[in-house]
Amino acid sequence: MLFRQADLAAIAAGKITVAFRRWRRPAVKAGGTLQTSAGRLAIDSVERVEPEAITRADLRRAGFADRAALLALLRADGDLYRIAFHVAGPDPRIALRARTALDVAERAEIAARLARLDRASSHGPWTEATLRAIAAAPGTRAADLAAGFERERLSFKADVRKLKALGLTESLEVGYRLSPRGRAYLRSVSDGPGVSPASDEETP
């Protein structure tokens, strides 16, 4: 479940606490959590509703002025769901992204998790090549990066989210960049396992 970049600040401030989505089946459930750059969201309720049941209060809490504007942004197929949530804490990936002093054990753990992603992939090893592509062209549209690998955009974006969960990448308004942790890891791969990477002084 993704949010518009423009809504994330309002979510973090507690101004947006409701979302609407069309799904064939719900992608989140009540009692679950969702990691976003606005913080860790606790899902309070997930209810199937009809469009005419959307109230003015719902629209205000979802950040929309009217029902037509909301419905125009939703996909055409699937049932309509109302999702209520609140910010339950900071995004743990933010602290993870800033960790650049990677010791041998931590580098090995990252490498092992990337290797598992490569083995589970239906399109072959992709993790290091994707990290290097993002490092070489930060801020490039996902569609353009995906085209460079002859891949479909949504599948490529799903893979990048797996790298983000490891604290190695972060999303920009357009495209991605490596996090300080991602840069430190990629540098350690280039330098070799015997080298202890220095702190990353570059401004993220």
N, C-alpha and C positions, 0 to 999 in steps of 0.2 A: 504494500500500500504506500504509494508515493504522494508527496504534497508539492504544490507549486512553490517554487523558490520564494516568490513574493509573499507567501503565507507563513513562512517559517518563523519570522520575527514575531508575528502576531500570536502564533502558537506558543512560542517561548514565553510571551508576556501574559498568557492566559486569556487572550481576547478571542481566539478561535478555539472552540472546544467541541465542535461537531463537524463531521464530514459526511458527505453523501457519495456513494459509489454504486455503479451498476455491475453486478457480478452474476455469473451462473451459480456460483456458490461462494459464501463469504471467505475472504482471504485473511481475516482476523477473527478472533472470538473474544467474548466478554471474559475478563479476568486475565487476558494475555497482555503482553507488552510489545512495543514497537520501538525500535531504535531509529531516531531521526537526528538531524543536525540541530534541531531545536531542543533536544533532550529525549529522555526515555519516556515514552507515552504509555500510560496505563489505560487499557481499553475497558470502559465502564459498561457499555452496552452495544449490542449489534442487533438492529431490528429491521425487518423487511417492512417497507412502507409504500404507499401509493403516492404519486407526485402531488395530488391534490391535498394530501395530509401534511405536507410541509408547511410549517407555521412561520409567521414573521420572526418569532423568537429563534426558530431553527436557522432561518436565513441569516439573522444577525450573528448568531454563534458560529455559523459557517463562513462568515466574511463576505456575504453576498447581499446586494441591495434588493434583488427580486428573484422570483422563482425561475423566470425564463433564463436569466443569466446563468444560474446554477445548472439547469438542465442542459443548456447549450454546451457546457463543457464536459458532460458525461458521455460515455460510450452509448451507442444506440441500442445494444442488445443486453439482455440480462435483467434480473430483478433489481429494484432500487432498494438500497440499504442505508439506514441512518446509523452512523457510528459516533458514539459519545466517548470522549477521552479527556484525560488531564495529564499535565506534565508531572511525572513522578520522581524525576531526578535528572542529573546531567547525563549526557551521552558518554558512556565509558570509553567510546572509541576516540574521543577528543584527547584524553590523557594518554591513551595508547599511542596515538599518532605522534605525540611529542617526544616519545622515548627514543633517543638516538644512541645511547651508550649500550650497544648490543654486545654482550659477552658471547663466548663460544656456544654456550648452551642455548641461549636465546636465538642466535643465528641458526643453529641446528634445528630448533623447534619450528621456526618460520619455514626453513627449507623443507622440513618434513611435511608440513601442512600444505605447502605449495605443491609438493610432489603428489600428495593425495588428490588434490584438485586436478592435477594433470592426468593422473591415472583414471580418475572417474569421468574424464571428458570424453564425449563422443566425437570430438573433432581434433583429438591429439593434444600434446603438450602445448600450453598457451600462456602460462602464468608469467614466465620471465620475459617472453617476447612482448606481452601486453604492458608489463611494467616499463620496459625499455621504450616502447612506442609512446607511452604517456610522458615519460621523462624527456623524450626528444621533442615533443610537441604539446606542452601544457596548454590547456584552453581550447584544444581542438574538439570540434563537435564529435559526439559519439558515432554518428552516422559515417563521418569521414574516417575515423579510426577503424571502425568495423569494415569499411570498404577496403582499407589497406590489407586486411586479413581475409578478404572475400567472405565476410561473415554477415549475417543478418543483424540489424541494429539492436533489437530487443534482446536477443541471445547474448550479444557482446556486452550490453549494459548489465545483464544479469551476472556475467562473469566478473565485471569490474566491481560490482557490489560485494562479491566474495573477497576481493582484495581489500576493499574498504573495511570489511568486517575484521580483517587482520591488522587494521591500522596502517596499511601501506599506501593507500590513496585517499584523496578527498575530492569532493565534488565542487566545481565552480559554477558560476552562473551559466557558463557555456563550457562543457567538457570537464576535464579532470586535471589534477596534478598529483605528483607524488607527495606524500607527507614527509616530514623530516625523518620519520622512522623508515619509510619506503626508500628514501634517498640513501640513508645509512646502510640499509640492507643491500641495496643494489650495488653500492660502492664496495661493500664487503665481498660480494660475489665476484666483482671485477678484480679486486685486490688479492683475493685468495683467502682460504680459511685460516691461515696463520697470522693474518693481519688484524689488529684490533682497531676498528674504525674510530676516528676522532669524533668529538661532538660536532654536530651540524650547526654551523654558525649562520647559514643562509636564512634570510627572512622568509618564512613560509608564505 
